[in-house]
Amino acid sequence: MMTLMDLMACGVAQDYIYAVTPLLEDALMDRDLVHRQTAASVVQHISLGVAGLGCEDALTHLLNFVWPNVFEVSPHIIQSVTGAIDGCRVALGPCAILSYLLQVCAVVRGTRWGSVCAGPRTPWAWC
């Protein structure tokens, strides 16, 4: 599948992105590391193939499945996931990736910092 997406021209990748999205979802949630690595590489290639063609909804959906794999420790998966995130950055823009980073920080800050700051709430407090 990766070779197929790599060889597709820009217009052809746009036709197939919605057909292969469920396959990539399943592969990105699989227990096997090789399936997740291959799926992340396919997401990288297909996101670079459809950059600027109006498939941002499918790419955002795939990025939701790629993002949890950032915490893997295998160097091969780290390289594939980083490539997929970079491909989505090119296709979706850097603001989409930055919003993922800030969204996680806001959730962690909202749920975790309440227990850290047990003292009185002052406007100049660090939390």
Contact map, one row per residue, 1 for C-alpha under 8 A:
1111100000000000000000000000000000000000010000000000000000000000000000000000000000000000000000000000000000000000000000000000000
1111110000000000000000000000000000000110110010000000000000000000000000000000000000000000000000000000000000000000000000000000000
1111111000000000000000000000000000000000000000000000000000000000000000000000000000000000000000000000000000000000000000000000000
1111111100000000000000000000000000000000000000000000000000000000000000000000000000000000000000000000000000000000000000000000000
1111111100001000000000000000000000000000010011001000000000000000000000000000000000000000000000000000000000000000000000000000000
0111111100000000000000000000000000000000010011000000000000000000000000000000000000000000000000000000000000000000000000000000000
0011111110000000000000000000000000000000000000000000000000000000000000000000000000000000000000000000000000000000000000000000000
0001111111011000000000000000000000000000000000001000000000000000000000000000000000000000000000000000000000000000000000000000000
0000001111111000000000000000000000000000000000001000000000000000000000000000000000000000000000000000000000000000000000000000000
0000000111111100000000000000000000000000000000001100000000000000000000000000000000000000000000000000000000000000000000000000000
0000000011111110000000000000000000000000000000000100000000000000000000000000000000000000000000000000000000000000000000000000000
0000000111111111000000000000000000000000000000000000000000000000000000000000000000000000000000000000000000000000000000000000000
0000100111111111100000000000000000000000000001001100000000000000000000000000000000000000000000000000000000000000000000000000000
0000000001111111100000000000000000000000000000001100101000000000000000000000000000000000000000000000000000000000000000000000000
0000000000111111110000000000000000000000000000000000000000000000000000000000000000000000000000000000000000000000000000000000000
0000000000011111111100000000000000000000000000000000000000000000000000000000000000000000000000000000000000000000000000000000000
0000000000001111111110000000000000000000000001000000001001000000000000000000000000000000000000000000000000000000000000000000000
0000000000000011111111000000000000000000000000000000000001000000000000000000000000000000000000000000000000000000000000000000000
0000000000000001111111000000000000000000000000000000000000000000000000000000000000000000000000000000000000000000000000000000000
0000000000000001111111110000000000000000000000000000000000000000000000000000000000000000000000000000000000000000000000000000000
0000000000000000111111111000000000000000000000000000000001000100000000000000000000000000000000000000000000000000000000000000000
0000000000000000011111111100000000000000000000000000000000000000000000000000000000000000000000000000000000000000000000000000000
0000000000000000000111111110000000000000000000000000000000000000000000000000000000000000000000000000000000000000000000000000000
0000000000000000000111111111000000000010001000000000000000000100000000000000000000000000000000000000000000000000000000000000000
0000000000000000000011111111100000000000000000000000000000000100100000000000000000000000000000000000000000000000000000000000000
0000000000000000000001111111110000000000000000000000000000000000000000000000000000000000000000000000000000000000000000000000000
0000000000000000000000111111110000110010000000000000000000000000000000000000000000000000000000000000000000000000000000000000000
0000000000000000000000011111110000111011000000000000000000000000110000000000000000000000000000000000000000000000000000000000000
0000000000000000000000001111111000010000000000000000000000000000100000000000000000000000000000000000000000000000000000000000000
0000000000000000000000000111111110110000000000000000000000000000000000000000000000000000000000000000000000000000000000000000000
0000000000000000000000000000111110110000000000000000000000000000000000000000000000000000000000000000000000000000000000000000000
0000000000000000000000000000011111110000000000000000000000000000000000000000000000000000000000000000000000000000000000000000000
0000000000000000000000000000011111111000000000000000000000000000000000000000100000000000000000000000000000000000000000000000000
0000000000000000000000000000000111111100000000000000000000000000000000000000000000000000000000000000000000000000000000000000000
0000000000000000000000000011011111111110000000000000000000000000000000000000000000000000000000000000000000000000000000000000000
0000000000000000000000000011111111111111000000000000000000000000000000000000100000000000000000000000000000000000000000000000000
0000000000000000000000000001000011111111100000000000000000000000000000000001100110000000000000000000000000000000000000000000000
0100000000000000000000000000000001111111110000000000000000000000000000000000000100000000000000000000000000000000000000000000000
0100000000000000000000010011000000111111111000000000000000000000000000000000000000000000000000000000000000000000000000000000000
0000000000000000000000000001000000011111111100000000000000000000010000000000000110110000000000000000000000000000000000000000000
0100000000000000000000000000000000001111111110000000000000000000000000000000000110110000000000000000000000000000000000000000000
1100110000000000000000000000000000000111111111000000000000000000000000000000000000010000000000000000000000000000000000000000000
0000000000000000000000010000000000000011111111100000000000000100000000000000000000010010000000000000000000000000000000000000000
0000000000000000000000000000000000000001111111110000000000000000000000000000000100111111000000000000000000000000000000000000000
0100110000000000000000000000000000000000111111111000000000000000000000000000000000010010000000000000000000000000000000000000000
0000110000001000100000000000000000000000011111111100000000000000000000000000000000000000000000000000000000000000000000000000000
0000000000000000000000000000000000000000001111111110000000100000000000000000000000010011011000000000000000000000000000000000000
0000000000000000000000000000000000000000000111111110000000000000000000000000000000000011011000000000000000000000000000000000000
0000100111001100000000000000000000000000000011111110000000000000000000000000000000000000000000000000000000000000000000000000000
0000000001101100000000000000000000000000000001111111111000000000000000000000000000000000001000000000000000000000000000000000000
0000000000000000000000000000000000000000000000111111111000000000000000000000000000000000011100000000000000000000000000000000000
0000000000000000000000000000000000000000000000000111111000000000000000000000000000000000001000000000000000000000000000000000000
0000000000000100000000000000000000000000000000000111111000000000000000000000000000000000000000000000000000000000000000000000000
0000000000000000000000000000000000000000000000000111111100000000000000000000000000000000000000000000000000000000000000000000000
0000000000000100100000000000000000000000000000000111111111100000000000000000000000000000000000000000000000000000000000000000000
0000000000000000000000000000000000000000000000000000011111110000000000000000000000000000001100000000000000000000000000000000000
0000000000000000000000000000000000000000000000000000001111111000000000000000000000000000000000000000000000000000000000000000000
0000000000000000110010000000000000000000000000000000001111111100000000000000000000000000000000000000000000000000000000000000000
0000000000000000000000000000000000000000000000100000001111111110000000000000000000000001000100000000000000000000000000000000000
0000000000000000000000000000000000000000000000000000000111111111000000000000000000000001000100000000000000000000000000000000000
0000000000000000000000000000000000000000000000000000000011111111100000000000000000000000000000000000000000000000000000000000000
0000000000000000000010011000000000000000001000000000000001111111110000000000000000000000000000000000000000000000000000000000000
0000000000000000000000000000000000000000000000000000000000111111111000000000000000001001000000000000000000000000000000000000000
0000000000000000000000000000000000000000000000000000000000011111111100000000000000000000000000000000000000000000000000000000000
0000000000000000000000001001100000000000000000000000000000001111111110000000000000000000000000000000000000000000000000000000000
0000000000000000000000000001000000000001000000000000000000000111111111000000000010011000000000000000000000000000000000000000000
0000000000000000000000000000000000000000000000000000000000000011111111000000000010001000000000000000000000000000000000000000000
0000000000000000000000000000000000000000000000000000000000000001111111100000000000000000000000000000000000000000000000000000000
0000000000000000000000000000000000000000000000000000000000000000111111110000110010000000000000000000000000000000000000000000000
0000000000000000000000000000000000000000000000000000000000000000011111110000010011000000000000000000000000000000000000000000000
0000000000000000000000000000000000000000000000000000000000000000000111111000000000000000000000000000000000000000000000000000000
0000000000000000000000000000000000000000000000000000000000000000000011111100110000000000000000000000000000000000000000000000000
0000000000000000000000000000000000000000000000000000000000000000000000111110110000000000000000000000000000000000000000000000000
0000000000000000000000000000000000000000000000000000000000000000000000011111110000000000000000000000000000000000000000000000000
0000000000000000000000000000000000000000000000000000000000000000000000001111111000000000000000000000000000000000000000000000000
0000000000000000000000000000000000001000000000000000000000000000000000000111111100000000000000000000000000000000000000000000000
0000000000000000000000000000000010011000000000000000000000000000000010011111111110000000000000000000000000000000000000000000000
0000000000000000000000000000000000000000000000000000000000000000000011011111111111000000000000000000000000000000000000000000000
0000000000000000000000000000000000000000000000000000000000000000000000000011111111100000000000000000000000000000000000000000000
0000000000000000000000000000000000001101100100000000000000000000000000000001111111110000000000000000000000000000000000000000000
0000000000000000000000000000000000001001100000000000000000000000011011000000111111111000000000000000000000000000000000000000000
0000000000000000000000000000000000000000000000000000000000000000000001000000011111111100000000000000000000000000000000000000000
0000000000000000000000000000000000000001100100000000000000000000000000000000001111111110000000000000000000000000000000000000000
0000000000000000000000000000000000000001111110100000000000000000010000000000000111111111000000000000000000000000000000000000000
0000000000000000000000000000000000000000000100000000000000000010011000000000000011111111100000001000000000000000000000000000000
0000000000000000000000000000000000000000000100000000000000000000000000000000000001111111110000000000000000000000000000000000000
0000000000000000000000000000000000000000001110110000000000000000000000000000000000111111111000000000000000000000000000000000000
0000000000000000000000000000000000000000000100110000000000110010000000000000000000011111111110001000000000000000000000000000000
0000000000000000000000000000000000000000000000000000000000000000000000000000000000001111111111011000000000000000000000000000000
0000000000000000000000000000000000000000000000110010000000000000000000000000000000000111111111000000000000000000000000000000000
0000000000000000000000000000000000000000000000110111000100000000000000000000000000000011111110000000000000000000000000000000000
0000000000000000000000000000000000000000000000000010000100110000000000000000000000000001111111110000000000000000000000000000000
0000000000000000000000000000000000000000000000000000000000000000000000000000000000000001111111111000000000000000000000000000000
0000000000000000000000000000000000000000000000000000000000000000000000000000000000000000110111111100000000000000000000000000000
0000000000000000000000000000000000000000000000000000000000000000000000000000000000000000000111111110000000000000000000000000000
0000000000000000000000000000000000000000000000000000000000000000000000000000000000000000100111111111000000000000000000000000000
0000000000000000000000000000000000000000000000000000000000000000000000000000000000001001100011111111100000000000000000000000000
0000000000000000000000000000000000000000000000000000000000000000000000000000000000000000000001111111110000000000000000000000000
0000000000000000000000000000000000000000000000000000000000000000000000000000000000000000000000111111111000000000000000000000000
0000000000000000000000000000000000000000000000000000000000000000000000000000000000000000000000011111111100000000000000000000000
0000000000000000000000000000000000000000000000000000000000000000000000000000000000000000000000001111111110000000000000000000000
0000000000000000000000000000000000000000000000000000000000000000000000000000000000000000000000000111111111000000000000000000000
0000000000000000000000000000000000000000000000000000000000000000000000000000000000000000000000000011111111100000000000000000000
0000000000000000000000000000000000000000000000000000000000000000000000000000000000000000000000000001111111110000000000000000000
0000000000000000000000000000000000000000000000000000000000000000000000000000000000000000000000000000111111111000000000000000000
0000000000000000000000000000000000000000000000000000000000000000000000000000000000000000000000000000011111111100000000000000000
0000000000000000000000000000000000000000000000000000000000000000000000000000000000000000000000000000001111111110000000000000000
0000000000000000000000000000000000000000000000000000000000000000000000000000000000000000000000000000000111111111100000000000000
0000000000000000000000000000000000000000000000000000000000000000000000000000000000000000000000000000000011111111110000000000000
0000000000000000000000000000000000000000000000000000000000000000000000000000000000000000000000000000000001111111110000000000000
0000000000000000000000000000000000000000000000000000000000000000000000000000000000000000000000000000000000111111111000000000000
0000000000000000000000000000000000000000000000000000000000000000000000000000000000000000000000000000000000011111111100000000000
0000000000000000000000000000000000000000000000000000000000000000000000000000000000000000000000000000000000011111111110000000001
0000000000000000000000000000000000000000000000000000000000000000000000000000000000000000000000000000000000001111111111000000000
0000000000000000000000000000000000000000000000000000000000000000000000000000000000000000000000000000000000000011111111000000000
0000000000000000000000000000000000000000000000000000000000000000000000000000000000000000000000000000000000000001111111000000000
0000000000000000000000000000000000000000000000000000000000000000000000000000000000000000000000000000000000000000111111110000001
0000000000000000000000000000000000000000000000000000000000000000000000000000000000000000000000000000000000000000011111110000000
0000000000000000000000000000000000000000000000000000000000000000000000000000000000000000000000000000000000000000000011111000000
0000000000000000000000000000000000000000000000000000000000000000000000000000000000000000000000000000000000000000000011111100000
0000000000000000000000000000000000000000000000000000000000000000000000000000000000000000000000000000000000000000000000111110100
0000000000000000000000000000000000000000000000000000000000000000000000000000000000000000000000000000000000000000000000011111100
0000000000000000000000000000000000000000000000000000000000000000000000000000000000000000000000000000000000000000000000001111100
0000000000000000000000000000000000000000000000000000000000000000000000000000000000000000000000000000000000000000000000000111110
0000000000000000000000000000000000000000000000000000000000000000000000000000000000000000000000000000000000000000000000001111111
0000000000000000000000000000000000000000000000000000000000000000000000000000000000000000000000000000000000000000000000000001111
0000000000000000000000000000000000000000000000000000000000000000000000000000000000000000000000000000000000000000100010000000111
